[in-house]
């Protein structure tokens, strides 16, 4: 079994080819031996096409908390307008 540190240059080349960061490059553990033998950019391109090297999905920002806060604030706004109406200030 090959150590991941031995695949450092392959990972760097794959990141450059796929135009992503090194952290987003995923090397299939089953294919590590083939990846370690790849020395040229063309070898890396072939491995990407073959599925031995792929890129991880981007992590997005969850809007769930923001949506919840907005909903709670909207409740407060409704309450305020009702209060003003009752006091005769609206």
Order of alpha helices (4+ residues) and beta strands (2+ residues): alpha-beta-alpha-alpha-beta-alpha
